[in-house]
Amino acid sequence: MSFVTYLINGISLGSVYALIALGYTMVYGIAKMLNFAHGDVIMVGGFTCYTICSTMGMHPVLGVLISVVVCTVLGIVIEKIAYKPLRKASSSLAVLITAIGVSYLLQNVALLIFGANAKSFTSVVNVENINLFDGQISINGVTIVTIITCIVIMAVLMLFINKTKMGQAMLAVSEDKGAAQLMGVNVNGTISLTFAIGSALAAIAGVLMCSAYPSLTPYTGSMPGIKAFVAAVFGGIGSIPGAFIGGILLGVIQIFSQAYISSQMADAIVFAVLIVVLLVKPTGLLGKNIQEKV
Amino acid sequence: MKKFNKLVSVVVASAMVLAMAGCGGSDAGNSVNNSTGNNSTVENSGAANNSAANNNAEGGNGAASGTFKIGGIGPTTGGAAIYGINVMNGIQLAVNEINAAGGVNGYQLEVNFQDDEHDAEKSINAYNTVKDWGAQMIIGCVTSTPCIAVSEETHKDNMMMLTPSGSAVKCTQYDNAFQVCFSDPNQGAASAQYIGENKLGEKIAVIYDSSDVYSSGIYESFVKGAANQDFEIVVAEAFTSDNKTDFSVQLQKAKDANADLVFLPIYYQESALILTQANSMGYAPKWFSCDGMDGILGVENFDVSLTEGVMLLTPFAADAKDAASQAFTASYRAAYNDTPNQFAADGYDAVYILAEAIKQSNANPSMSVSELGDALKAAMPQITVDGVTGEGMTWVETGEVNKAPRAVVIKNGEYTAM
């Protein structure tokens, strides 16, 4: 019976990773850049919702909406100020380093505003736990909401990218910026939109993550951000279903290795699995194998 | 765009050069200070002498002139800020009291408290800052990891160092360093003894942070201490600093093993998450923890009803009935409008302990840092101090304190003596 409990806990943790990984993979897939500040946008989303709901005492739905708006604006601003000027830089490393810089900037600004004391986040999800087999197995309400949200977002994103004009423009930009521009696609606008969507997802991920693990500090987003990045690579970075599967698998592997191998070695095992997967399938589980044309 | 790139790379490159020069500079600064440290300190204290003499003349105070300069180091920002701020306030309160009562042997005390953000590297910067200011002895650091880093530096300078709450064994690895609080092994063994003697539980689960020297130190000595007690450790599960949001596995294992008491030798942020997650899975054992749990009542927006009945080993409870604790709590409340925790008490006691050692050794502020260090560390094993964290505290030459363990339980959101 404890096996089932561990499995549920793993899916619960994994669904949070999956939600964050969706944003990572979206931005990477289209703008071809690793937005290491993604984890910290999540933290900003969490703090915004905390301020609205707990400090100002407004309704949770309002808190979620406002944090989505704040994060979307933040994402667009970061892209315009920090990333866009470097887009044509000779080395893609420049953008990567800038992203790390933005990540530290966000953490330290949050440290200045909110201080470093941990804050306890009041869950915005009011769904009862589901108890099965006379309470031997209990599924957390937040977990159910997170998984459903994750699946809905994944479906909407895939529909958006494959069926709408804007989505097609995104695909075009991701394949060849220059050619897309020649065909009349507004490259800068499309990339801004990508960041807006990615950051809105980050806000939702932040609120749900803090509801599931209710401790909020300026560093809350950094480690889950890195784990979610791993999940995105695991599933095949750039692939939206890949991010979902990668996230869930990462959570389950982590919990199982904690439960059945060693609670200390969990991270080592997770990364060992990642290395093996990448050796066998270098593009990740669902990654596309694009051959360089000469 | 090209120009902009060049500008960025020039700025980045120059920043890196500066940073490297900064590292080299601070190293060089250390060695220079080592060789000339004595001179500069004499000059500093000389200047302090003059100003203090002027003050005394104006104030009409006929006491001997001079000021002992005490450097304080601890986190006043960052995750452990609640500890550092309490220690800082406790130190200031004691310094004010001692100065108002005429000082130590007629000399006034002055304190400069610097932030280390609970970070080893920043604690060295903080140490260099207070040394440049002219500190002759150190109260610090507040947390173990920075404390060990700074003890390397104070050892080089032979500066007296008294840590209020750095509890790792390595904090006192050198002869110039002493502790006010229990060392980790003492906390772990004392917890085992307390649980066993008071029959708090039969099946014990332990959840600890294997990446933290404080937590794993207590865990190891708890296991040793438990061997002599009639309870059984059924589950011992670890987590690491990279993996400290989800505790479902550790709690599930404790629940499956029917543990009736969970021992948490960890800090309060993780404890808050553990209590929340245990509550949501319907697991309600007794909880026992050490001084790292102190601070859980200060977590913003945290549902304190979850902490009801949590026990922790701590040398100080604000509502304890003894006169010393009550007097300290009253004056702390008056000064800072806040209830002191054990860290405030540790910082407060640290100043009185240094004062006692200064009296014992007849030290004066014109002595060099190294002379003072020799005098004070010779005095430490000879003194006995009655403080708010324990009566009849004595020290062994290796720096560890001897006093009896005390525990408190949280009732209605307040620490209550057990």
Interface residues (C-beta under 8 A of the other chain):
Chain A: S2 T5 Y6 N9 S12 L13 Y50 S54 P85 L86 K88 A89 S90 A94 I97 L111 G115 A116 N117 A118 K119 S120 F121 T122 N129 G135 S138 N140 Y213 P214 S215 T217 Y219 M223 P224 Q254 I255 Q258 A259 S263 Q264 A266 D267
Chain B: M1 F4 N5 V8 V12 T77 G78 G79 A81 I82 S210 E237 A238 F239 T240 D242 N243 T245 D246 S248 V249 Q250 Q252 K253 D256 Y268 Q269 A272 L273 T276 S280 M281 G282 G298 V299 E300 N301 F302 D303
